[in-house]
Amino acid sequence: MNALRRHRALTRIWASDPGWKGWFTTVNHTDLGRMFLATAAFFFVVGGILAMLIRAQLATPRSAFLGPEHYNQIFTMHGTIMMFLFAIPFFEGLAVYLLPKLLGTRDLAFPRLTAYGFWCYVFGGAMMIFALLAGIAPDSGWFMYPPLSSTLGAPGINPDFWLIGITFVEISAISAAVEITVTVLRYRAPGMRLSQMPIFAWYALVTAVMILTGFPPLILGSILLELERAFGMPFFQVAAGGDALLWQHLFWLFGHPEVYIIFLPAAGAISTILPVMARTRLMGYGWIVAAAVSLAVLSFGLWVHHMFTTGIPHMGLAFFSAASTLVAVPTAVQIFAWIGTLATGSPRLHLPMLWLLAFFATFVIGGLTGVMVAIVPFDWQVHDTYFIVAHLHYVLVGGFVFPMLAALYYWMPHFTGRRTYFKLGTTAFWLVFTGFHGTFLLLHWAGLLGMRRRIDSFEPGQGWELINLIASVSGFVMAIGFALVLVDVVVNAMVAIRGSRDPWGAGTLEWAMPTPSAAYNFASLPQVSSRDPLYDTPDLPAQLARGEGYLGDPARNRRETLAIDVASAEPRQIVVFPGNTLLPIWMAAITGLFFLGMLLKTYWLVPISAVGVITCALIWVWSLGRRRPEGRLPVGRGLSLATAAEAADPPGWWGSLFLLLADGTFFGALLFGYAFLWTVAPNWPPPAYAEPGPALLLLVALGAGLALAGPRAGHWVVAVGSLLLGAAGIAALFLVPDPSAHAYDATVWVLVGYGLLHHAVCLLMIAVVAARRRAGHSAATTRGAERVSHLWSRYTALTSLVIAAAVGLPGALT
Amino acid sequence: MHPAGPAAAVIATLWWVLLIGATLIFLFVAGLFAWAWRRPAGPANVRRYVIGLGLAFPLTVLAALLAYGLVVGERLLPRAAPDVVSVTAEARQWAWRFGYDDAPGRETQGILHIPAGRPVDVAITTVDVVHSFWVPRLAGKLDAVPGHVNTLRIEAFAPGRYAGVSAEFSGPGYRAHRFEVIAHDAQGWQAFLTGETP
């Protein structure tokens, strides 16, 4: 088979459906990555328009352009859209598009999950846009502090859009994170050890794990606040044992890691692009990986620096102040390693490099002002002023938007397969760069002069007029620059001339394919032995096209790629991917109905759509794998492997493991909230604790014993254990019949609800495995599913014991 | 940036130190960058960049800075002293009510009276949403959190009127959520406490 016939055969297998229908049925990461990036760019434009409205309002004192009702919605939505609907999805899109290509594989670990996440993002984002257009958008600030965001400060529907819409969108962040983690660990090209991964894959891995551990506290906070708003469960109401500070802790427990979730992918792009632009290799690869990991770890220890003014004891503040300044160290390691990389090479001033220069100039200033606000007394003065506004824009625009523009221009030849022909990009660069600094540099000073954030207009005579006028004019210059970038990208994508395959002379695998890339990425999968395979084997693209790598023979006529061993990178399994399907978009739409039911308080819709989602999930799972084992199949280069469906640790097991990491973090955050209320909230202890009798305790012990008996005892024993634990949970609710009485009662309900939900999931899984055996699946092809089910059962049984202790112990001890 | 009290003055000094330090570091990094850009291609010492500049340099600067910040922060804490005056501040959407320990029962709306030249502890709380007490020329800010009482130490060098604002977003009336601090001389303070016209 020659290269062209192989290309045709693989394209027939891998391509999305033709025409517009393909958008809805595709599960291909190249298409979904592009769709993610385009949608995120759309939200960037919306957020940018809101920013222009803000600057128009603040251009002159006593402006009558917008009243506070509209202004409050606009600044809240500007922050919300830029953070949740632009920055995170843009990273997801870039990772979805690039990772399989960088790692030398054909798609992400769970293609239908990519599509499901994307559609959840689109539908959730649409909810937010609807709220904005209808004039009922959230207006309590992007960090939604209660009681202002609760029924006391906002009785209308506005905050519900935030709490429900953003939680819906976060499904896409969590599913992308699970996917990225499993892809990086299991789907690299054979031979690519962890230490030989492209540096961007390291950053993506660290970022994904951060999303799995950083987002759950926010999701928990949103659920608790929505429960308070909808059902009066008083988590944040001080009179009934709640505490407004609990929200601030949960929010910033997410909010600070979020800043690094945004910065690290950008740093990954810089570490990839900079050495190529300087025609050299990255300095200190191991140091940079260590720096990224330590940034991730440290970032979870400094959320309190957003709360220096909330009355926390000074020594506590000192600890968090130290942690906050310490985070500058790994950042400095990266900055100086990049400067060192420049020193070893001879840099070229192409457009991506120009944006990297803008990054350096801007981000270093943002980092230095960041160290300033980490110093507690200084923060007492500038907190909630325009100094902070300026600082965070230097960090986020300098540390994310500019590197992402460098990435856009760097990978544009890959996206389009065309050469940049028109020279609008340079003009756009200068407009954005000067516009940005014109907008924000002087706003530092306005903050020092006492200008507060979030005021809808200001009085003349305080020395703020000129600064604000300059900021507004520059803001519009920046907006024109961004519009030009957009025009530049569209024009170059449509009409520029065809370019060469590897225009920058890079060494990573994404350039080892024709551009724009084929649906299957690689005609055969490479065997990798270094970080820059293209530098070692310049002939590699031709070899792969000739089918000299793995899986070059499309004879089995299905979507196949390889899964490797995590550490040794030896190929282990053949993964068979599903084809195009409407299932993900249906499931996302029904998930949307679930959230819509809660938003509109039409609660009959909630259980119906929950059943719908479960049905979709069952169809989804049922279509996996074959009834009979296929045994070992040839994969090329003299190797034979079994499919993942017959393995004990299929990718789905790894996916479950990382989903449970997020789930466990959620549970941990819930326990933290419980302990926090107990120790800090003023109106504790509650009037009465739940006092479970010996019968209930016996039920819990028996249930947990059976559920933990595990695989040897058989599925039905585990199922009975789960049922007993569930019954014990329902019985416990009768001990605290009114969840709106006190924050303690409300917390018990949430803890028990968490357990019940998990038992339901476990029982479903057990039922699916049993049904598959009954339908004639062999032991070999259900082995993986069984282990997934056991993993969940064991997790649920253990958390049930913790829940029982948390609910029962206070009553037993007093 | 016109401090009128010891806390604000210390913070203003801190700011100038931070600004000068940050400017020097920025110039250093920019200079190093320019040098690296112009340097002809060739091997470079990884340890010098990563360990020397990446680890040792920021650790030294940050340790010094942290110590300085900690000392300043300790000086601003409300510590017991013989001449401390205690007042209370209660925020609501969108007003402030002040009470005085030295004149029980005395309340003022929107105007806080304090003696000049004496440390004043403001016990801050709120009856509805989160607010923040901030008199920019006298001291930093501290939040008013439902159910909690936070104490902020302020002091004015000289008698006069100082503008105060709430510095935590609180809804539609946030912009106009202001108050005023009037610092009296010793005589005026006594007159205020005994109930004469402030």
Boltz contact constraints between the chains, C-beta under 6 A:
constraints:
  - contact:
      token1: [A, 68]
      token2: [B, 172]
      max_distance: 6.0
  - contact:
      token1: [A, 141]
      token2: [B, 169]
      max_distance: 6.0
  - contact:
      token1: [A, 145]
      token2: [B, 130]
      max_distance: 6.0
  - contact:
      token1: [A, 147]
      token2: [B, 129]
      max_distance: 6.0
  - contact:
      token1: [A, 148]
      token2: [B, 129]
      max_distance: 6.0
  - contact:
      token1: [A, 148]
      token2: [B, 171]
      max_distance: 6.0
  - contact:
      token1: [A, 153]
      token2: [B, 129]
      max_distance: 6.0
  - contact:
      token1: [A, 153]
      token2: [B, 171]
      max_distance: 6.0
  - contact:
      token1: [A, 238]
      token2: [B, 146]
      max_distance: 6.0
  - contact:
      token1: [A, 238]
      token2: [B, 147]
      max_distance: 6.0
  - contact:
      token1: [A, 244]
      token2: [B, 130]
      max_distance: 6.0
  - contact:
      token1: [A, 244]
      token2: [B, 145]
      max_distance: 6.0
  - contact:
      token1: [A, 244]
      token2: [B, 146]
      max_distance: 6.0
  - contact:
      token1: [A, 283]
      token2: [B, 46]
      max_distance: 6.0
  - contact:
      token1: [A, 284]
      token2: [B, 46]
      max_distance: 6.0
  - contact:
      token1: [A, 284]
      token2: [B, 50]
      max_distance: 6.0
  - contact:
      token1: [A, 287]
      token2: [B, 50]
      max_distance: 6.0
  - contact:
      token1: [A, 309]
      token2: [B, 141]
      max_distance: 6.0
  - contact:
      token1: [A, 309]
      token2: [B, 142]
      max_distance: 6.0
  - contact:
      token1: [A, 309]
      token2: [B, 143]
      max_distance: 6.0
  - contact:
      token1: [A, 310]
      token2: [B, 143]
      max_distance: 6.0
  - contact:
      token1: [A, 311]
      token2: [B, 150]
      max_distance: 6.0
  - contact:
      token1: [A, 314]
      token2: [B, 73]
      max_distance: 6.0
  - contact:
      token1: [A, 314]
      token2: [B, 77]
      max_distance: 6.0
  - contact:
      token1: [A, 318]
      token2: [B, 70]
      max_distance: 6.0
  - contact:
      token1: [A, 322]
      token2: [B, 66]
      max_distance: 6.0
  - contact:
      token1: [A, 325]
      token2: [B, 62]
      max_distance: 6.0
  - contact:
      token1: [A, 325]
      token2: [B, 66]
      max_distance: 6.0
  - contact:
      token1: [A, 328]
      token2: [B, 58]
      max_distance: 6.0
  - contact:
      token1: [A, 329]
      token2: [B, 58]
      max_distance: 6.0
  - contact:
      token1: [A, 332]
      token2: [B, 54]
      max_distance: 6.0
  - contact:
      token1: [A, 332]
      token2: [B, 58]
      max_distance: 6.0
  - contact:
      token1: [A, 333]
      token2: [B, 50]
      max_distance: 6.0
  - contact:
      token1: [A, 333]
      token2: [B, 54]
      max_distance: 6.0
  - contact:
      token1: [A, 336]
      token2: [B, 49]
      max_distance: 6.0
  - contact:
      token1: [A, 336]
      token2: [B, 53]
      max_distance: 6.0
  - contact:
      token1: [A, 336]
      token2: [B, 54]
      max_distance: 6.0
  - contact:
      token1: [A, 337]
      token2: [B, 49]
      max_distance: 6.0
  - contact:
      token1: [A, 337]
      token2: [B, 50]
      max_distance: 6.0
  - contact:
      token1: [A, 339]
      token2: [B, 32]
      max_distance: 6.0
  - contact:
      token1: [A, 339]
      token2: [B, 33]
      max_distance: 6.0
  - contact:
      token1: [A, 339]
      token2: [B, 36]
      max_distance: 6.0
  - contact:
      token1: [A, 340]
      token2: [B, 44]
      max_distance: 6.0
  - contact:
      token1: [A, 340]
      token2: [B, 49]
      max_distance: 6.0
  - contact:
      token1: [A, 342]
      token2: [B, 36]
      max_distance: 6.0
  - contact:
      token1: [A, 342]
      token2: [B, 37]
      max_distance: 6.0
  - contact:
      token1: [A, 343]
      token2: [B, 36]
      max_distance: 6.0
  - contact:
      token1: [A, 343]
      token2: [B, 39]
      max_distance: 6.0
  - contact:
      token1: [A, 343]
      token2: [B, 44]
      max_distance: 6.0
  - contact:
      token1: [A, 344]
      token2: [B, 44]
      max_distance: 6.0
  - contact:
      token1: [A, 345]
      token2: [B, 41]
      max_distance: 6.0
  - contact:
      token1: [A, 346]
      token2: [B, 41]
      max_distance: 6.0
  - contact:
      token1: [A, 347]
      token2: [B, 37]
      max_distance: 6.0
  - contact:
      token1: [A, 364]
      token2: [B, 26]
      max_distance: 6.0
  - contact:
      token1: [A, 364]
      token2: [B, 29]
      max_distance: 6.0
  - contact:
      token1: [A, 368]
      token2: [B, 22]
      max_distance: 6.0
  - contact:
      token1: [A, 372]
      token2: [B, 18]
      max_distance: 6.0
  - contact:
      token1: [A, 375]
      token2: [B, 69]
      max_distance: 6.0
  - contact:
      token1: [A, 376]
      token2: [B, 69]
      max_distance: 6.0
  - contact:
      token1: [A, 376]
      token2: [B, 73]
      max_distance: 6.0
  - contact:
      token1: [A, 377]
      token2: [B, 11]
      max_distance: 6.0
  - contact:
      token1: [A, 377]
      token2: [B, 72]
      max_distance: 6.0
  - contact:
      token1: [A, 377]
      token2: [B, 73]
      max_distance: 6.0
  - contact:
      token1: [A, 377]
      token2: [B, 76]
      max_distance: 6.0
  - contact:
      token1: [A, 378]
      token2: [B, 14]
      max_distance: 6.0
  - contact:
      token1: [A, 380]
      token2: [B, 140]
      max_distance: 6.0
  - contact:
      token1: [A, 380]
      token2: [B, 141]
      max_distance: 6.0
  - contact:
      token1: [A, 381]
      token2: [B, 11]
      max_distance: 6.0
  - contact:
      token1: [A, 381]
      token2: [B, 140]
      max_distance: 6.0
  - contact:
      token1: [A, 384]
      token2: [B, 167]
      max_distance: 6.0
  - contact:
      token1: [A, 448]
      token2: [B, 1]
      max_distance: 6.0
  - contact:
      token1: [A, 450]
      token2: [B, 136]
      max_distance: 6.0
  - contact:
      token1: [A, 452]
      token2: [B, 167]
      max_distance: 6.0
  - contact:
      token1: [A, 454]
      token2: [B, 169]
      max_distance: 6.0
  - contact:
      token1: [A, 455]
      token2: [B, 175]
      max_distance: 6.0
  - contact:
      token1: [A, 456]
      token2: [B, 175]
      max_distance: 6.0
  - contact:
      token1: [A, 682]
      token2: [B, 147]
      max_distance: 6.0
